[in-house]
Amino acid sequence: MTTTVQAIVVDCADAARSAAFWAAALGRTVDGDATEEFASIGIDGQPGELTWMFTKVPEPKSGKNRIHLDLCSSSPSADIDRLVALGATRVNDFDEDGIQWTTLTDPEGNEFDLVTQEPN
């Protein structure tokens, strides 16, 4: 038996707003039936593309994420500026053992990292 990831599901206060942020961040589009209660990216997606679903929940986020996303970039400065312009907040920069990344939060406060991709 094999298990695979079907989707990333994000709890949020406004599903359409969260989906819009992540779609723009990832260069994708929000599926056409987005509402404040539920929105998705790629629900009828192409093979190999991960589906994202956003669901409205009544309680606000509290505490640090137990799982977070790592995005990879070969142009971290430009991508950080782009993500911040989309609504992300820059939290901190790190450089450990030659690996560099920046922690940001999405408009709902969910942490994610932008990791500097090493040139080939």
N, C-alpha and C positions, 0 to 999 in steps of 0.2 A: 504494500500500500504506500502511495506517495501523497504527501500533502503539499500544497502550494499556497502562496498568498493570493487571495482573490481580490482584495481591495484594501486600501488604507481608509479607515473611517475616522473622521474628526468630529468630536463633539464640540459644539459652538453655540453662540448666542444668535448668530445670523448666518444661516447656511449659504445663502446666495452671496453675501459679502465675502465669506471665507473662501468659497469656491472661486470667486473672481480673483482674489489675491493669488491663490495657488495656481490657477490656470495661467495668469499673467507671468508669475514667477517661473513656471515650467514651460512656457511657450505653447500652451495648449488652450483649448476652448472649453467653456462651461457648457454642459448639455442644455438643450433648449427649455427644459421644464423646471428650471431653478426657482425655488421660492425661499422665503425666510426659514421655513421649516426643514426643507430638504433640497439639496443640490448635488450634482455629480459632475465628474470629469471622466469621459471615456467609458461610460457604463456599457455601451455597445462597441467598445474599443477594438482596436487592431490587436492581433496576436503580439505578445511581447510588451504591450503598453499596460501599465498598471492602472486600474480603476481607482478613483478617489471618490468617496462619498462623504457628505457633510450633513450632520443631523443636529437640529436645534435641541438643546437640553435646557432645563430650567435653572440649573445651578451654574455659577461662574467657576472658572478654572481656579483651583487653589493648589499651591505648591508646585514643585518642579516636576516636569514630565518624567515618567519612568522609561519611556522610549522616545527617541527623537530621530529626526531625519538628518542625514548628512548629504548635502548637495556638494557637487564637485565643480570647480571652476578653474579654467586656465587664465582667466582675467578677473581675479578676485576683487580688486579695487572697483572696477567698472560694475561688476555684478552686485557688490554690496551697495553701491550708490543706486543702482537700478531697483534693488529690493527695498531699500529705504524709501525711495520715491513711490513705490507701490503701497507702502504702509507698514513695512517691517521696522523694528527698532533694533539698533545695534547695541549689544550688551557688553561684549568683551572680545579682545583679540588674544590668541594663544600661539605659542611657538614652543613645542616640546619635542626634543630629539629630532629636530629638522622638519617636523610636520607642523604646518601652519593652518590655523582655522580661525574663523570668527563666529561667535555665537550671536544669533539674532532671535527675535521673537516675531511671530506673525501678528496681524492685527488683533487676534484673540488672546495673545500672550503665550502661545505655544512655542517652546524653544526649538530651534534647529540650527545646524552648523553649516557654514560654507567653507569647505576644505579646499586649500590651494592644490591644484593638480600639478604634479611635476611634469615638466616638458619631457617628451620622448626622446 
